[in-house]
């Protein structure tokens, strides 16, 4: 499957960001209703796994891609992208009640921007190495500033340094997830890359749930059907990241996702009963993040590719 044209790929990622905002709201509400934030993560991941299993049953491309993993020659660590997804899904419901949404979001985006610059520079994604240019660094900083602007007026909790660093780690993990999943998808197809992501994240989240005792509780499950859509939204988010990273690299994809998240937050503010309505800081932050996406791409794409700094072996390894 060839990468989408860059504008189309970034537009898809923005839609994935909207889905991410909705997923966060759904998982948080489910965790609050059940009394255990880890349960929200478990339900989210199980829903995604069920969709992946359905895909295996009806999509020959997914089965063929998984069968081709052994022949792909990819290093074992490229299959660990799902760990990053599990980290952020587990971290959010734990730290948000303490830090508040504003600090969590800013710290996560800071980690994601730093991680995006690092993995693009290291060439971990299928796009190859991308140098640390002034527009890319400036765009990353602009993205963090835009998110900080969007969070004006949001509640701030106790500024526990350890939890803030955990949020930054979550952002770094998402950047790594995007790069590694994109590399698998480039080798065996996005459907198989999606399946690998959820297989790994299921193991991680299941282990955490077992350790914390979340699986032995008997909560009162809410009856609202929309609280169980986290898995469906998660599948859509991972797919959009796979599409974006192949065309734009990790940093620009991450910033486009953030723009969609802020736009989705604005839509939720408008749509939810009792919501605050249009919040100008969120609107301004979303527009500034879109500007950051443009700024990071000011340099011509040609010199950014691996051809300028090295070459790729047939098995996907980088040299040079």
N, C-alpha and C positions, 0 to 999 in steps of 0.2 A: 504494500500500500504506500503510495507516494504521499509526502507531506502536503498538507493544504497550503495554498498561498498564504503568505504572512498575515495580511489583514483579516482573512477569513478565520485563520487559526486563533488569532488574538480575540476576535469577536466571540468565538466558541468558548474561550477561556473566561471571558467576562461573564457569559451566561453560567459557566461553572461556578464563578464567584457568587452569583445570586443564589445558586443552589446551596453553596456552602453556608451562606448566611441563614438560609432556612433550616439547614441541617443542624446548625448550632442551636437555634431556638428550639427545635424539636427535641434534640437529645437532652438539652438542659431541662426542659419541661418534664420529659419522661423521668429523668433522674430525680427531679424534685418530687414527682408524684409517687415514685416507688420508694423514696427515702434512701436510695443508694446510687451515687453518680456512676459507679462502675457498671451497674445494670443497664443504664442508657447506652454505654459503649458496647456492651455485649449484644443487646438487641440490634443496635446499628450494624454491627459487623455480621451477625447472623442473617439479617435481611440481605446484606450484600452478597453473602455466600450463597444463599438460596437463589438469587438472581444469576450468579455465576454458574451454579449447577444447572439451572434452566438453559443458560447459554450453551453449556457443554452438550446438552441434549439436542439442541436445535441448530447450532452453528458449526458446520464442518470446519470452518476456518479456525475456530478456537481449538478444536480437537487436533487439527493438523499442526497448529502452532505449538501446542504442548508436546506433541510427539516429536517436534523438531528441536526441542530444547537440548536434547542430548547431543545433537549434531551441531549445535550453534557454536560450541567452543567458548562460550562466555565464562569468565571466572565466577566462582561460586558466590562471591560477595555481591555480584550484580543482581542476585535474586532477593536481596534483603530490603528492597524498597518498602515493602509492607510494614517493616518495623517503624519507619518514620510516620506512616499513617496511624499506626497504633499509638505511638507516643502522643501525638497531638490530640487524638480522640480521648485518651485517658487523662491528659493533663488539664484540658479546658474545664471540665466540671469540678475539678478539685481546687484549682487556683482562683477561678473567677469569683466564688463567694468571698474569698479573702482579699484579693487585690482589687476587685472591681473590673468591669468590662474594659474600661479605658486603658488601664495599665497593662492588662493582659494583651489587648490587641496591639498596642504600641510595641511592647516587648517582643511579641511574636513576629510582627512585621520586621522589626529590627533584626531579629535572628534570621528570618527568611531572606532579607536583602543581603546580609553578610554571607549567608550560606549560598545564595544564588551567585554572588560574585566569585566565591571560592570554588564552587563546583564547575562553573563555566570556565574559570581560569585553569583548573586542573584537567578539564576535558573529560569529566566523568559522564556527561550526557552524550547522546548520539550526535549532537551538533559539533562535537570536537571542542578544541580549546578556543576561548575567547579572551582577548587581552583585557587588562585593567585600564580602560581608557577613561579620560575625564568625563565624557557624557555618561558612561555606564556608572561610574562612582557617583556622579552628580545626580543621576536619575534615581539611584538607590536611596541617597540621602533625601531627595525630594519626596520619594514615596513614604519614607518614615515620617517626614514632617507633615505630609498630607494626612496621614492617619492620625497623628497627634492633634492636628487641627480638627479632624472629624470627631474626636472624642471629647472636645470641650463640653463641659457641662455634665459629663457622665460621672457616676459615683466612683470615688477612689477609696479603696479599703486600706488595710494595713500594708505599708510598703515593706514587706518582708523580702530581704535581699535574696534569700535562697529561692523563694518562689518566683521572683522576677527572673532570676537566672534560669529557672526551670522553663519559663515561658520562652526565653531566648533559645534555649535548647530545643523546644518544640518547633520554633521557626526554622532552626537549622535542620531538624529532622525532616520537615516537609520539603525543604530544598533538596536534601539527599534522596528522599522518596521520589521526587519528580525526575531527578537525573537518572537514578538506577532503573526505575520503571520505564523511562523513555528509552534507555539503552536496550532493555529486554524487548520492548515493543518494536524497536527498529530491526531487531534480529528475527523475531518470530511472529510479529504482528501485534496490534494493540489488544485484540481479544485475549490472546494468550498472556500478554503482559498484565492485563486486568486480573486474570485468574491467579497468576503468581502472586500479585499484590495481596489479594484477599486470603489466599492460602497462608501466607506468612503472617499477616496481621491477625488472623483468627487464632493462630497458635499463641502469639504474644498476648492478646487480650484475654484469651481463655486461661492462660497461665496466671495473669494478674488477678483475674476474677477468682480463680481457685485459691490463690494465696490469701486474698483479702476476705474470703468467705462469702463473696457475693452470690455464689451459686447455691449456697445452702439456705438462703433466706427464702421466705414465702411472702412476697409483698402483695399488696392489693393492686393488681394491674388495672390501669385506667381503660375505659371503654372507647375513648376517642380514637378512631382509626388513623388519623393523621399523625398521631404521636409515634407510629411505627414505620414511618416513611424514611427514617434516617438512612437505612441501608440502600434504598433506591436512590436517594440523593447522593450517597457516598459513591455508588457505582458511576453516576453521571460525573461527579467531580473528578474521580481518578481518570476517566476517559478523556475529559477535557484537558487535564494536565498532560496526558500522553500525547494528545494532538498538538498542544501548544509547545511543549519542549522540543519536539522534532522540528518545528518550524522557527522558533524564536529563541531557544535557549532557556535556561532555568530562571535567570533574573527577570527578563521581560515577561515570561509566563507568570512568575510569582506576582509581579506588579499588576498585571492584567487581572489576575485572580482577586487581588485586594480591591481593585476598582469595582469589580463585580460584587464583592462582599459589601462594600460601602453602599453601592446602589441597591443591593438586596436589603440591607439594613434600613435604608430610606423607605423602600416599598413596604417593609414590615411595619415601620412606624406609621405609615399611612393606612395599612390594611387592618391591623389588629385592633380589636375593640379597646378603647381606652388608650390607644397609642398616642405619642406626642405629636403626630402629624409631621409636616415638613420641618426638618431641622437644618438650617442653613449651613452650620459647620459640616454636617455629613455630606450635603450636596457639594460644598466647596472642596472637601477632602476627596470625594470621588472624581471630580473634574481635575484636581491637581494630580491625582494618581494616574489618570489617563495621560496627562501631560508628561509624567515621569516615564510612562511606557514609550512615548514618542522620543523623549530625550535620550533614552538608553539606546535607541536605534539610529542616532544621527550619523554614526560612522558607517561607512560602506560595509556590507556584509562580507565581501570577498576576503579582505585581510583578516577577518575574525575567525576564519575557518581553520581547520587543521592543516590545510595545504600550506598555510603561511608558517606554521610552527612545527610540523611533523607530518607523519603519514599514518595510515591505518592499515594494520595487517588484515589478511582475510578473515581472521577469527574475531575481529573487532577490537584488538588491543591497539593502544596508541604507542607510537615510537617517535623519537626525535626530541 
